[in-house]
Amino acid sequence: MMRICIVGGGLCGLSAAYMLADIGQVDLFERRPVLGGCLASYRIGGYWIERYYHHCFAGDTRLMGLLDRLHLADRLEWLRGTTGYCVGGRIYPLTTPMEVLRYPYLSVMDKARLAWLTLRSKHLDVEALDRITAKDYILERLGPTVYASFFEPLLRSKFGERRDEVSAAWLISRIAIRSNRGAGGERLGYLNGGFQMLISRLEEELGRSGCSVRTGTPVETIRRRNGIWLVNGEPYDAVISTIPPQEVAQIAGMEIASIPYQGAACMTLALDHDVTDGIYWINMKDDAPYGAVISHTNFAPLAWYGEHIVYLASYFSNRLSGGAARAILADFCRRFSVPEDAIRWHRLAVDRYAGPIYTTGLRDRLPGYERHGMYLAGMFSPPNYPERSMEGSIAAAHDVAELVRARFSDA
Ligand SMILES: Cc1cc2nc3c(=O)[nH]c(=O)nc-3n(C[C@H](O)[C@H](O)[C@H](O)COP(=O)(O)OP(=O)(O)OC[C@H]3O[C@@H](n4cnc5c(N)ncnc54)[C@H](O)[C@@H]3O)c2cc1C
């Protein structure tokens, strides 16, 4: 029987295992004690909440297909996503056209330019945009005020000190995907019960089909001997790695080009009241140790949780500075007038590899699905360009599973 090893128990690894369980013995190795990777969740009292804020989009067809196969489609709810900016200590809602018109930090002309770019965004050539930085693109076409008042805070909150290197491909594709909104805001998808439902269902299905899922088991060595892969010393016919290319290159002693990654540090906390005026997603234009305040319960119904859940989202490039958790909490309490004892619980999630930094030219540097006979799929794969997503990781799993299937059926 063919033996397949999957490195990484995030959404990509789990999906690939699920798609290949019928053609051989699949063993999945996950370094952490729990599955889910960037989509893992906390169990708080009687509910699950993602370690990092998640929602999906209407165009996420692979995700919908997977939910359907796992009998979870009826749990997907389309909810209203609202947004705003925090400037000078004040929250400005920016969801409806009227709210945008009232926003005082852009002139009417700037707003017209912004509307023009939003309309055009779906028709722009992403390949060409990969060669120019987002900063230059916006400065050239929309001018310095729109850049400073609108896009720079977004880029700063997402990419920190490397924001000036990010390509226009990333920015424009974000605008295009977020422009699918009616007058009342975006329709964003969320699973009733949390995306942990998806992770748990995949785990159950893998158990049912005889896959061996090994949590708390890092892959430490991968070697090739006489046409067989040895993973932590065990023999396999095929290896699918879903971890960052530079990590697998090191473990396997192979030459695979690195991808620039950023880390995420995200504080999740619960309160007994709302702090963002009913708005889901607040971008911080003010300088703060987090770039966005995301009130999950202004998106998913409060009744599902019985308390207000807030994410304080930040990214880092190299190392997270010491004392980050304290600094984030202290700033949040001061800025939003929240007494520390009003925070019912809080957790900090930190991941060094939270997503690629979409620097100019990255498109041509993405690794293909097969390198030195090993399969590579994950956040760095072409379907996850120019932004990583659940959809992209499922699509990459699908592509790589098809390649393995084709090779096995030829054998
Ligand atoms: C802050 C944040 C917000 C996000 N929001 C959204 C959103 O709203 N919508 C959306 O669609 N997507 C969102 N995403 C993206 C989405 O979570 C990811 O694209 C997806 O979960 C990636 O899955 P993956 O399996 O490719 O990678 P990962 O989740 O990174 O999985 C890789 C796994 O490999 C494991 N691993 C690493 N090294 C080893 C080793 N040596 N041995 C064994 N295991 C190892 C890791 O522990 C991890 O579990 C968000 C991501 C982040 C970080």
The ligand as an SDF file (V2000), in Angstrom:
LIG
                    3D

 53 58  0  0  0  0  0  0  0  0999 V2000
   -4.2550   36.7010   11.6570 C   0  0  0  0  0  0  0  0  0  0  0  0
   -4.8180   35.8540   10.5350 C   0  0  0  0  0  0  0  0  0  0  0  0
   -6.0920   36.1250   10.0660 C   0  0  0  0  0  0  0  0  0  0  0  0
   -6.6100   35.3810    9.0090 C   0  0  0  0  0  0  0  0  0  0  0  0
   -7.8690   35.6670    8.5600 N   0  0  0  0  0  0  0  0  0  0  0  0
   -8.3670   34.9520    7.5280 C   0  0  0  0  0  0  0  0  0  0  0  0
   -9.6890   35.1970    7.0730 C   0  0  0  0  0  0  0  0  0  0  0  0
  -10.4100   36.0310    7.6090 O   0  0  0  0  0  0  0  0  0  0  0  0
  -10.1370   34.4700    6.0080 N   0  0  0  0  0  0  0  0  0  0  0  0
   -9.3670   33.5260    5.4000 C   0  0  0  0  0  0  0  0  0  0  0  0
   -9.8360   32.8910    4.4350 O   0  0  0  0  0  0  0  0  0  0  0  0
   -8.1080   33.2670    5.8220 N   0  0  0  0  0  0  0  0  0  0  0  0
   -7.5990   33.9610    6.8660 C   0  0  0  0  0  0  0  0  0  0  0  0
   -6.3470   33.6930    7.3110 N   0  0  0  0  0  0  0  0  0  0  0  0
   -5.5090   32.7600    6.5550 C   0  0  0  0  0  0  0  0  0  0  0  0
   -5.7640   31.3100    6.8770 C   0  0  0  0  0  0  0  0  0  0  0  0
   -5.8200   31.1010    8.2670 O   0  0  0  0  0  0  0  0  0  0  0  0
   -4.5830   30.5100    6.3070 C   0  0  0  0  0  0  0  0  0  0  0  0
   -4.4070   30.8060    4.9500 O   0  0  0  0  0  0  0  0  0  0  0  0
   -4.7550   29.0200    6.4480 C   0  0  0  0  0  0  0  0  0  0  0  0
   -5.2980   28.6400    7.6880 O   0  0  0  0  0  0  0  0  0  0  0  0
   -3.3660   28.4100    6.2540 C   0  0  0  0  0  0  0  0  0  0  0  0
   -3.4110   27.0150    6.3690 O   0  0  0  0  0  0  0  0  0  0  0  0
   -2.1110   26.1780    6.0010 P   0  0  0  0  0  0  0  0  0  0  0  0
   -2.3900   24.7800    6.3750 O   0  0  0  0  0  0  0  0  0  0  0  0
   -1.6900   26.4640    4.6180 O   0  0  0  0  0  0  0  0  0  0  0  0
   -0.9300   26.7660    6.9230 O   0  0  0  0  0  0  0  0  0  0  0  0
   -0.7810   26.7500    8.5110 P   0  0  0  0  0  0  0  0  0  0  0  0
   -2.0820   27.0520    9.1510 O   0  0  0  0  0  0  0  0  0  0  0  0
    0.3780   27.6090    8.8360 O   0  0  0  0  0  0  0  0  0  0  0  0
   -0.4190   25.2250    8.8480 O   0  0  0  0  0  0  0  0  0  0  0  0
    0.8810   24.7270    8.8710 C   0  0  0  0  0  0  0  0  0  0  0  0
    0.9690   23.7620   10.0350 C   0  0  0  0  0  0  0  0  0  0  0  0
    2.2470   23.1190   10.0150 O   0  0  0  0  0  0  0  0  0  0  0  0
    2.6720   22.9400   11.3560 C   0  0  0  0  0  0  0  0  0  0  0  0
    4.1330   22.7360   11.3590 N   0  0  0  0  0  0  0  0  0  0  0  0
    5.1050   23.6550   11.1690 C   0  0  0  0  0  0  0  0  0  0  0  0
    6.3180   23.0510   11.2120 N   0  0  0  0  0  0  0  0  0  0  0  0
    6.0970   21.7340   11.4240 C   0  0  0  0  0  0  0  0  0  0  0  0
    6.9430   20.5830   11.5370 C   0  0  0  0  0  0  0  0  0  0  0  0
    8.2850   20.6900   11.4510 N   0  0  0  0  0  0  0  0  0  0  0  0
    6.3690   19.3780   11.7530 N   0  0  0  0  0  0  0  0  0  0  0  0
    5.0130   19.2430   11.8430 C   0  0  0  0  0  0  0  0  0  0  0  0
    4.1680   20.3130   11.7350 N   0  0  0  0  0  0  0  0  0  0  0  0
    4.7030   21.5310   11.5190 C   0  0  0  0  0  0  0  0  0  0  0  0
    2.2340   24.2450   12.0270 C   0  0  0  0  0  0  0  0  0  0  0  0
    2.1710   24.1010   13.4420 O   0  0  0  0  0  0  0  0  0  0  0  0
    0.8410   24.4410   11.3890 C   0  0  0  0  0  0  0  0  0  0  0  0
   -0.1680   23.8100   12.1410 O   0  0  0  0  0  0  0  0  0  0  0  0
   -5.8250   34.3690    8.4130 C   0  0  0  0  0  0  0  0  0  0  0  0
   -4.5640   34.0760    8.9290 C   0  0  0  0  0  0  0  0  0  0  0  0
   -4.0580   34.8020    9.9910 C   0  0  0  0  0  0  0  0  0  0  0  0
   -2.6980   34.4660   10.5350 C   0  0  0  0  0  0  0  0  0  0  0  0
  1  2  1  0
  2  3  1  0
  2 52  2  0
  3  4  2  0
  4  5  1  0
  4 50  1  0
  5  6  2  0
  6  7  1  0
  6 13  1  0
  7  8  2  0
  7  9  1  0
  9 10  1  0
 10 11  2  0
 10 12  1  0
 12 13  2  0
 13 14  1  0
 14 15  1  0
 14 50  1  0
 15 16  1  0
 16 17  1  0
 16 18  1  0
 18 19  1  0
 18 20  1  0
 20 21  1  0
 20 22  1  0
 22 23  1  0
 23 24  1  0
 24 25  2  0
 24 26  1  0
 24 27  1  0
 27 28  1  0
 28 29  2  0
 28 30  1  0
 28 31  1  0
 31 32  1  0
 32 33  1  0
 33 34  1  0
 33 48  1  0
 34 35  1  0
 35 36  1  0
 35 46  1  0
 36 37  1  0
 36 45  1  0
 37 38  2  0
 38 39  1  0
 39 40  1  0
 39 45  2  0
 40 41  1  0
 40 42  2  0
 42 43  1  0
 43 44  2  0
 44 45  1  0
 46 47  1  0
 46 48  1  0
 48 49  1  0
 50 51  2  0
 51 52  1  0
 52 53  1  0
M  END
$$$$
